């Protein structure tokens, strides 16, 4: 096992004069982001890993040791998630909600004294990583987006089925719940003592019987279930971002596709071949980008590609970062088993 240091990084109570609601605090108490930094070789490139919605850094448990052999790995829980501070969520717009995550991450970067790094984000974390790189491109050497949210528009013809479903009474009910900010975590909390069993059924199915790749061992399943339950059952905070960032159907209210021409950071998209996130949105974005961009698909993997097929995921990350790891990156070919899109 690779050695590591866990810390709660103080990001303060916000820059002077900030109008972002997460900074507002009657007592000016500081916020903290839970951070784990793994031991690494001297001069290893820094790779910062950002989790997705309803998740936290521990979801990368199958990846830390392998990636730490080549990178200085720093995994962080976003504000309002995992082991980080969970302030009251008082944002009332998409702009404020994006600032909650982007600006808290920037304060974290300053506190960690990081000048530049490779930034990896999964799903909703990919959305946040993209928005951060658009605002602070000078700090991001390379962007790795793993099954990122936000690249599909509601006007996409392929998503017509969602519009049709929303027109049914069931769809109308679910859409109302979405707009009232009813989150999956509320269900877990509402089940009280039955909550852990509910989470256990999900993890054992998603990463066990219905896994598209490498199933969890009994020990992994038990540990992940316990971890997921406690992160979901804790105080509601960051989870309440949902309705401000996405419309029902996981369509971004401010789609990243529209920002593609403004991209300033070389980018690699990584998708599992069974991922429900549509990689065609990334293909559309690539057409509009003025920076290097590649799309890699990993076999026998779904949305949680790094759990389903860790070795394939590691190969994809190493290939994406070849210019930081090898003296002759142009001579590197796509690892066997992976495919380009």
N, C-alpha and C positions, 0 to 999 in steps of 0.2 A: 504493500500500500504506500502511496505517495504521501509524504508529510504535508501538512497544511497549517495555516493560521486562520482562525475565525475571529472576526472583529465586527463591532457595530460602529460603522463609520458615521461620525457626527456631520450632518449636512446643515446644521444651524437651524434657525427659524426663518431664514430667507434673507435675500439681499435687501438693503435699505430701500424703501419706497416701492417695493414690489407690490403689484396689484393681483398677483396670482393667489387664489384663495387658499391653497395649501400652506402658504407662508403665514397666513393670518392666524394669530394665536393670542388669546387674551393674556396668557402668562409668558409668552415668548419662549415656551419650552422648545428645546432643540429636537430635531428629527434625526433618526438613525436609519442607515441602510445596512442590513445584514450582509456581510461580505466574507467570502472564503478565498484565500490566495494559496495556491499550491506551490510546493517547492519546485524549482526549475533549474536548468543549467544556466550559467552566466550568459548574458547576451541573447537569451532565447526571446523571440518575439512575444509580445503580450497579446493574449486573446481573452477578451471580456465576453462572458456568456450571459445572455439575458433570456429568462424564461417566458412562457406564454401565459394566457389567461387561465385563472383557476389553477395555477401551478406555482412552482418556486424552484430555486436553484437545484434542489435535491433530485429533480427529475433527470438531471444529467449524470446520475450516479454511475451509469455504465460507461461513461466517457472520460471522466476526470483522469484516471491513471494513464490511459493510453495517450491522451492528448498532452498531459503534463510532461511526457518524455520529449516533446518537441517544442512546447510553448510554456510561457509563464501564464498559467490559467488563473483568471479571476472570475468567480461566479458571484452574482449579486442578486438579491431579492429586491424587486422594484418597490417603491414607496407604496405602503398599503397592502403588501403581500408577504407571505412567508414569515420570516423572523424579523422583518423590518418594522419600523413604526407604523401604526395604523391610525392616523389622524382622522377626525370626522371628515367625510367627503362632502364638501359644500359647493363643488363646481356646478355651474348651471349652463354651460355651453360646451361645444366641441373644442373651441379655442382654449378655454380654461382647462379643460380636461387633458388636452394634449400637453399643455404647459405643466400640469401636475407631474407628469412622467418625464418630459424632456428636461425641464429645469431642475427637478430634483436629481436627475442623473448627472446633469452638468455640475451641480454643487458637489455631488459625490466624486466626480472626476477631479475637481479642484482639490478636494480634501485628500484624495489618494495621490495627488501630484503626478497625474498621468498626462504626458504631453501628446502622445499619439499611440494608437493601438488598433488591432484588428477587432471589429465588433461583430458578434454573432447574436442573432435574435431569432427565437422560434415563435411562429404563429403571431399572436398579439405582440410578443416581444420583438418580432420582425418589423411590425408596424412602427413600434416605438423607436427601434434602432434606425429605421429609415428616416423618420421625422427628425431624429437627433442628427443624423448625418447630413440632412438637408440644411439644418440650422447651424451646425458646427463641423463642417467638412474638414477643417484644418486639423482636427484631432483624430480623424478616422482614416487609417491607412488602407483598409479594405473592409468591405461590408459583406457578411455572409448571412443570407436570409433563408431560414429553414422553414419551408411550408408557410411563408408569411401571409398574414391577413392583410386585406386592404387593396389588393390588386384586381379585384373584380367589381365592376360597376353594375348597379341595378338595371341599367339599360341594356346590358349584355343579353343577346337573344338566347344564350344557353341557360340563362337563369329565369326564363319565362315561367317555369313550373312553380317557382316560389311565388311569383305574382299571382298565378292562378290559385295556389293553395291559400294565399292570404285572403282571397275573395270568398273562400268557404267559411262556414260558421266556426269550424275548428281553427282555421287560420286567423280569423278575426279575434278569437279568444286569446290565442297565443301572442298575436301582435299587441293586444291590449296589455297582457302581462309584461311583455318586453318593454313597452313604452312607460309602464308604471315602475320599471326598474326591478322587476322580480327576477332574482338571480338563482342559479342552481344551488349556490351555497345556502340560500334561505331554506331550501328543502332539507338539506343535510342537518341544519340547526333545528328545524322544526320536528325532525324525527327523534330528537333527544337521544335516549339510550339506544335506540335502534339505528342511529346514524352510522356508527362504525360498521355494522353489518351491511348496510346499504352500500357504503364505499367499498367494502370487501368484495361484494358481488360485482361491482363495476370493474375494479382492478383485476380480479381473477378472470373476468370475461374478456376485457379489452386486451390485456397483456398475457392472457392464458389461452382459453378455449377459442377465442376469436382473433388471436394474434396472427398477423400476416408473416411474422418472422420468428425470431428467437424468443421462446416463451420464458417467462420469469420462473426462477426456481421457487420452491416453497418459502425459503428464507427471504428472498427478494420480494415476493408477493406480500408476505407478512409485514416486512419493514415499510414497503411502499404504501400499503393500506393505512398503517398507523400514521405515517408521515402526512399522507394526503388528508386523512380525516382531521388531524389537528390544525392543518393550515386552512382547511375549508371552514371549520367550525369556529375559528377565532373571529374577533370583531370584524364586522363588515367595514371595508374601507375602499381599497383600490378596485375591488370588484364592481363597485357602483358606477364605474366609468362606462359600462357596457352600452347603455342606450345613447350616450353622447358621442361615442366613437362609431358605433355600428347601428344600422337600421336592422329590423328583423330579417333574418336570412344571412347575417354576417356581411352585409354590404356596407363598406365604409362610407360615412357621411362626407368625408373629404378624401376621396380615393387617391391612392399613391400614383395611379396611372397618369393622372393629370400633372403630376410633378416630375415625371420622367425626364422631360427636356432640361430640367434644372439640376439633374443629378451631377455631382462632382466627384464621387468616390467610386473606384472600380468595385464591381459587385458580382458575387456568385450566388445564384439561387440553388438550393438543394431541396429536392422533393422525393418522397417515397413513391414508388410506382403505383401504390394503392392509396396515396394521399387523397382525401376528399377535397383538399384545396386544389384549385385548377391552375396548372402551370402555364396555361395559355395566356393568362393575364400577364405573367412575367415575360412571355414572348412578345406581347404587344408593347410592354414597357421598354424592352430591349431595342425595339425598332426606333424609339424616340430618344434613347440615351446617347450622349456624346462621349461616354466613357466606356472602357472595356466591361463587358458583361457576358457571363456564361450561365447556362442552366444545366444542372446535373441531376439525373434521376438515379435513385438507389433501389435495387430490386428487393423483393420480399420485405417491404416496409410500407407502413401507412403514415398517418400524420405525425406520429411519434417515431420518426425514422431512427433517431438516436437510441431508442430503446429496442425497437423491432429488429434492426440490423446494425448493431454498433460498429462492427468491423467495416461494413460498407460505408457507413457514415464517416468513420475516421479517415478512410481512404479519400472520400470526397473533400473533407476539410483540408487534408494535407495537400491534395491536388490544387484546391482553391488558393492555398497559401504558398504555392511552390516558389514564387519570386522572393519570399522571405526565408525559405528553407534550403534552397539549392543554388549553387553558383550558375547553373545553366538551365533556367526554368523553361526556356523555349524548346529544350530537348525532351521535356517530360511529356509522356502520353497519358491519356485518360486510363486510370487503373481498370484492369479486367473486371467485368461484371457491371460497371457503371455505364451509363449512356448519356449522351448529350441530347438536348431538346432544342 
